[in-house]
Amino acid sequence: MHIPQPLTKLRVEHGEGPVWDAEGQNLYWVDINQGKYVRLHLPDRQLRVYEVGQPLGVLALRQAGGLVMGLRDGFAFWDEENQHLHLLGGPEQDDARVRFNDGAVDPQGRFWAGTMEWEGKAPLGKLFCLQADGNWHQMEDGLWISNGMAWSTDQSTFFFIDTLQHAVFAYDYEPASGRISNKRVHLSFSSDEYPDGMAMDGEGGFWIALYGSGKLARFDAEGKRLPDINLPVAYPTSCCFGGPEMNTLFITTSHIQLSPEEKAAQPLAGCTFYLHTEVQGMPQRRFGG
């Protein structure tokens, strides 16, 4: 594999939640606290930044066009052409202690998004599932920092990261209903490793950003840890597969916790990186609503 390289010169404060649009060949990622997201058209490297007006934890593409989002004030739809935000309301819209942090679309087109206490200092986070008809259901609670989500290739298992529990959890998953059960630890990390966002490849392997460690952890389908991938910045946050052949890994990063001296020493912190791999990734799906 090649060494990760910056995709553009753009630096954001706290980059997160990359999403690949295979149809339009666009890469999206968010700048959480600034309430912004970036869209990069990969073929010509045309870059555009959109402001949505409030902290933005996670976004995904919609089958109906535009984006679905998890924001400070709950779920919302975003019309990119007209730059219009349509709030759907809660969940958590009346709880100023928490915000959305990460999410993903399941194989059936439901949008899953998790919350966290703003500083991750209390287990106030919950996991929600937004249906295509606009209704949502709480799926989990007592979470510290909701992070990476994915589904197994056979759709029998849901994987979920709670960063401060230093683990990727697995749940039995029922495709028709979306119900999850039988929570257990699937991958564990040391107490000084903080798993953040993740991506799965088509072979069932995991690629996981380790926040504060300056690297990605990689596991094969059997759970064996493979050699880590080092980055020139301390705070990688998430990753996704994309590109014309679906074998490019895009990696978001942050500089929000760096001191002025650390920022000077890490001039690429906040950039999004890319890495060509020997495997193809699992495609990200569109929300069915």
Buried (B, 14 or more C-beta within 10 A) or exposed (E): EEEBEBBBEBBBBBBBBBBBBBEEBBBBBBBBBBBBBBBBBBEEEEBEEBEBEBBBBBBBBBBEEBBBBBBBBBBBBBEBEEEEBEBBEEBBBEEEEBBBBBBBBBBBBBBBBBBBBBEBEEBBBBBBBBBBEEEBBEBBEEBBBBBBBBBBBEEEBBBBBBBBBBBBBBBEBEEEEBBBEEEEEBBEBEEEBBBBBBBBBBEBBBBBBBBBBBBBBBBEEEEEEEEBBEBBBBBBBBBBBBBEEBBBBBBBBBBBEBEEEBEEEBEBBBBBBBBEBEBBBBEBBBBBB
